[in-house]
Amino acid sequence: MITLDPKFIALAILVLLVGVIIVMIRRGSTFSGYDDVAADAQRIQRAIKGESFRDGSDVVVSGSQDKLPVQVRFSYDQNTPGLTIRLSAPANFTLTITPKGSQAVGEGKTLLRTGDDMFDARFVTKTDHMALAKMFVGGKQAIALLPKLCCSTKTFVSIGKGYVELSELVIPTPYTSAHIVDHVQNMGKLALQLQAMPGAESVKVEAYKREGSSMVGKAAVFVALLAGLAYFASEARKPDTSLTELKAQAGSSSLPAGVLPIDAPKLGSLDGWRVATLDDFDRDTAGWARAQGIQVQGRIEGDFSGKNNQHDVAYILTDGADTTRIAVIADDQLVSDVRYPKVAVAAKFSKYNWNTTKWATAPVSPTGDGLMIVTRKDDPKSGMVLFWNGRRIDNAVPENYQRVNLQ
């Protein structure tokens, strides 16, 4: 039996309180004057796995997208765009896109027609490297991404040697974080197209390095370690029930392969059911999801409750014939367990894409991630996104599932 010294417990509590105070002071100084975007900045910080810090009068969120360094800058300076996103990318030519009628003049001497008449009617595209630029905008993926980035007449996009940059004159509202994360993800996809250009290998992009906080950050980490030590000592006798260990137990003799013991009681009877594998889905539709970086499988983790509960999960179960059972666990309870005809594919739909997807039937009050279900691969309208609205499972239908971003 472990007995802790009361003085040690008191010291751990004191250190923890000091750590909380340090974090609160640090956060307050970073977002001073930017209270209206503080919550959005922190959501963006989590999305790009980075940090927030102050650069003069601006607030900067720095992290990475698809392993490429990215910075999101908020500014209230009258002479600076309200929002600037800069992604390091292997670009080896210059190209600027400015709204028609704007006073700003994009760099580049030569006017470039993209081939998209609607886009060219709204924006002016210029370059100093006509051959490379024409090759770039001639690509199907690139010309599909540019209109998504140039989402308004207040948006400017530039590609230079080693970077892609997007700026908006004012900070976009509402849904600020979702709007920005969508831009960052599309810029990451644009970087993949730049990487495929001739000569791109000559442009070296350095890995992301944390720029913020020195001693204060280290002090906070030290505080967290001390607090963690106290917690570990008090919890030493408890058995390890980590998610990793639970996953290792999945597929025991009493459970179908892929079902975690922590989930099994919530799922009810599993007789005759097994967790779907890649082979149970339509090959072409699964390929569409995998092209977006999605791992197609029968156990799908996500933030379905909107509460960052690490045990939220959806199970795609099959009877080996023509019936698919889809069970969703959110906030530690089974919120849906429905049978469907055999589905072409099922995958997580990121909560950051609710406001940027074109809907035939729009979602109402989604609180977290959704679950995309496609029933017929050749029917663009056969996609449906299940989501938890805080009270029950609801659904939304995109205009064309093939144009939906999942991540």
C-alpha angles and dihedrals in degrees: 000000000000118000118191123210108245088223090057091051091049091049092049091051091048092050091048091053091050089051092052090051091050092051092048092050092047093049092047093053093047096053100033106142091010100078092132093061100032095099092045091049091054091050089051090048090056092046093054094034094234143108141268125231143156122262106186106300093340130090114226128195110197128188141107140284118199087348091303119119114251134182127197112197126194117195137176092186110127092225097048131071113259090234130028124175118188121185122186108233138165094256116154100183139047128248131163130195120196131172114260112257095023118133092228114097115213120226116256132077101227127069112229126203111213096199092243103108095194091051093046090051091060104033139042115224120196136176144173092209104059099172095052094039093052090048090051099049089042089068116100095226096046095050089048092052099046096067089050090055094043092059098153144015088260094061126100125187128191134179117200136165104300101001151060116212132189125185134182121197093228132027106264118246144224112026089021098169095044090049093050097042089052090053091048092051092049090048088054089053090048089053089058089057090049090051089059093055120107111268095015090123089070091066111084118207115198120222120258115274125190110251104182137084129004123183096010091052092047091049090052091050091049090051091050091051093052092047090048090052091055091047092048092052092051092046097043094109095052118099118249109259097166120155089244092058092045090053089052089056094052114112095033118158091270098047135054113256111274098025113116118223090233090058100041098081090053093050096057120204115014096178109139093008132106133179111267119246132202090272091061092063130073108273097223096045091046087051089056090056094042090052086065092054095262119145104223110217143128098257111062122187120203146137093268094154094049089232099099090247106170091211096061107121144153124216123207105201128184134196090209091253130066102311127092122194116204117194123181123198114194128170090000095303136095104252099171137018111170136158119229135177112265109300127219093221142337125204142157116275109210118236088228090071101057094096098040099051121094108234133203087190109022124221120248119216101338110188102188144349122335134216116241115213122186116191102179121029096206095050111080089197095055094088121106130180117212116204141170111242094191095269108041144352111281132174141222129197122217120217090238121006090200090067096049122113109221101188 
